[in-house]
Amino acid sequence: MYRVGVSVLFASLIACGAASESSAAVVTFDDATGNSIASAGTIFDPGQSFSDQGLTFKNNGQNAMTVFNDPTFGSGTGNGTNANIFSFNANDVETITLTAGGSFNLFSIDLATTFLSGTPLDVITINGVAVHITNNMTTYTLNLMGVSSVTITGLTNEGYWAADNINFAPTPVPAALPLFTGGLGVMGYLGFRRKRAARAA
C-alpha cells in the first residue's frame, strides 16, 4: 500500500511538470475565431474585446482595434499573416487576459509599427516597461510570469502597432495542485494506517 502512495505522489509530480509543457500555446491571429474578424474587417471600439486561441484582447483606449493581414510599415518586413493592430497614441491601452481566467505566463510577442504609423521607429510600453519597435516584425522576449493581465500602452509618436505570435501558457501550479495535494493526502493516510497497525501489533 505504501508503494501505491508513492506512485500516486510521483504521478502527481509528473502531472505538474506535464501541465507546464502541454498547455503552452501561440496566438497567431490566423484563425481569428474562424477568420471572421480579419475577413470582415471587424473594428473593436473602446470597451470592446475579442478572444482568439486562448487569450482575450480588450480595447481600453480611445481608438479602434482590429485584426489585419500583414500590416507592416512602408519598406518594413512582416510575416505575411494576420496581426492584431491597435493604438493611435499613448492614451490607448490594450489589455490581454487569459480567456479561461486566472494567471498566465507570457514568454514572447512579435511586434512592429504598421503602415498607419507616423514613424517606422517607436516605443510602446508593456506592463510598464518600454519596448522599442521598428517597422520590421521582430520577436521580443518578455518572460512575464504569473500575471493576471498584460497591458500594452500606445505609441509615443502616434500611430498603430502590430502584434503577432504571442507565446503564452496558463500558470500550471493551480491546475495541478489538487492532484498533488491528493497524492500527499494518500501518503499521509497510508502512513497513519501503518503507525496504527504497528501500535496494535
C-alpha positions in Angstrom: 0.0 0.0 0.0 2.9 2.3 0.8 4.2 1.7 -2.7 0.8 2.7 -4.1 1.0 6.0 -2.2 4.5 6.7 -3.6 3.2 6.0 -7.1 0.3 8.5 -6.7 2.7 11.2 -5.4 5.2 10.5 -8.2 2.4 10.7 -10.8 1.2 14.0 -9.4 4.7 15.4 -9.6 4.9 14.3 -13.3 1.5 15.9 -13.9 2.8 19.2 -12.5 5.6 19.2 -15.0 3.5 18.0 -17.9 0.9 20.7 -17.3 3.6 23.4 -17.8 4.7 22.0 -21.1 1.5 20.7 -22.7 -0.5 23.9 -22.1 1.9 26.3 -23.9 0.3 27.9 -26.9 0.9 30.6 -29.5 -1.8 33.1 -30.6 -1.2 33.7 -34.3 -4.5 35.5 -35.1 -4.5 33.4 -38.3 -7.8 31.8 -37.3 -9.1 34.9 -35.6 -12.2 33.0 -34.5 -12.7 31.3 -37.8 -11.1 34.3 -39.7 -14.3 36.2 -39.4 -12.7 39.1 -37.6 -10.0 39.6 -40.3 -12.1 38.9 -43.3 -14.9 41.2 -42.2 -12.6 43.9 -41.1 -14.2 43.9 -37.7 -13.5 47.0 -35.6 -13.4 46.9 -31.8 -14.2 50.2 -30.3 -13.2 51.4 -26.8 -14.6 49.0 -24.2 -15.0 46.1 -26.7 -12.9 42.9 -26.8 -12.4 39.7 -28.7 -11.0 36.3 -27.8 -8.7 34.2 -30.0 -6.8 31.0 -29.3 -6.9 31.2 -25.5 -6.4 34.9 -24.9 -8.8 37.9 -24.7 -7.9 41.3 -26.1 -9.7 44.3 -24.8 -9.7 47.9 -26.1 -9.2 50.2 -23.1 -8.2 53.1 -25.2 -9.7 55.8 -27.4 -9.3 54.5 -30.9 -10.1 51.4 -32.9 -8.6 47.9 -32.5 -8.8 45.1 -35.1 -7.1 42.1 -36.8 -5.5 42.8 -40.2 -3.4 41.0 -42.7 0.4 41.7 -42.5 0.1 45.3 -41.6 3.8 46.4 -41.9 5.1 49.9 -42.5 6.4 51.0 -45.8 9.5 49.0 -46.7 9.4 47.1 -43.5 9.1 43.3 -43.3 6.2 41.4 -41.9 5.5 37.7 -41.7 2.7 37.6 -44.3 0.0 36.7 -41.8 -2.8 38.3 -39.7 -1.8 40.5 -36.8 -3.6 42.4 -34.0 -3.3 46.2 -34.6 -4.1 49.0 -32.2 -3.1 52.2 -30.6 -3.1 55.6 -32.2 -1.5 57.4 -29.2 0.0 57.0 -25.8 -3.5 57.1 -24.2 -4.6 53.9 -26.0 -4.3 50.8 -23.8 -4.9 47.2 -24.8 -5.3 44.6 -22.0 -4.6 40.9 -22.6 -6.0 38.3 -20.3 -6.5 34.5 -20.2 -9.9 33.7 -21.8 -10.5 30.9 -19.2 -9.5 33.3 -16.4 -6.6 33.0 -13.9 -2.9 33.8 -14.3 -0.6 33.0 -17.2 3.0 33.3 -18.4 3.7 35.5 -21.5 7.0 34.4 -22.9 7.3 36.4 -26.1 5.5 38.5 -28.7 6.2 39.7 -32.2 5.8 43.5 -32.7 6.2 46.1 -35.4 4.9 49.5 -36.4 2.4 49.5 -39.2 1.7 51.4 -42.4 -0.6 53.5 -40.3 2.2 54.7 -38.1 3.7 58.2 -38.1 7.2 56.7 -37.9 8.9 53.4 -38.6 10.6 53.6 -35.2 8.7 54.0 -32.0 8.2 53.0 -28.4 5.3 51.2 -26.7 5.0 50.1 -23.0 4.3 46.6 -21.9 3.4 46.2 -18.2 5.3 49.4 -17.5 8.5 48.5 -19.5 9.4 50.5 -22.6 9.8 48.4 -25.7 11.4 49.9 -28.8 9.9 48.6 -32.0 10.6 49.1 -35.7 8.8 48.5 -39.0 10.3 45.0 -39.2 8.2 42.4 -37.4 10.5 41.2 -34.5 10.2 38.8 -31.7 10.6 40.3 -28.2 11.2 38.1 -25.2 9.2 39.3 -22.2 9.0 36.3 -19.8 6.2 37.9 -17.8 5.4 35.1 -15.3 2.3 34.5 -13.3 0.5 37.7 -14.5 -3.3 38.1 -14.4 -3.1 40.6 -17.3 -0.7 42.2 -19.7 -1.2 45.9 -20.6 0.2 47.4 -23.8 0.2 51.2 -23.9 0.3 53.2 -27.2 3.0 54.6 -29.4 4.9 57.7 -28.3 4.8 59.3 -31.8 1.2 58.3 -32.6 0.2 55.5 -35.0 -0.7 51.9 -34.9 1.4 48.9 -33.8 1.0 45.3 -34.8 1.3 42.2 -32.5 1.5 38.6 -33.6 2.7 35.2 -32.4 2.0 35.7 -28.7 3.7 32.8 -26.9 2.0 32.1 -23.6 0.9 29.4 -21.1 -1.5 29.3 -18.2 0.3 29.2 -14.9 0.4 25.5 -14.3 0.6 25.2 -10.5 -3.0 25.9 -9.6 -4.3 23.4 -12.2 -2.0 20.6 -10.9 -2.2 21.5 -7.2 -5.4 19.4 -6.5 -3.7 16.2 -7.8 -0.5 17.0 -6.0 -2.4 17.6 -2.7 -4.4 14.4 -3.2 -1.1 12.5 -3.6 0.2 14.0 -0.3 -3.1 13.1 1.4 -2.9 9.5 0.3 0.7 9.4 1.6 -0.4 10.8 4.9 -3.3 8.4 5.2 -1.2 5.4 4.5 1.5 6.5 6.9 -1.2 6.9 9.6 -2.6 3.4 8.9 0.9 1.9 9.2 1.5 3.6 12.5 -1.8 2.4 13.9 -1.2 -1.1 12.7 2.3 -1.1 14.3 0.8 0.1 17.7 -1.9 -2.6 17.5 0.8 -5.3 16.9 
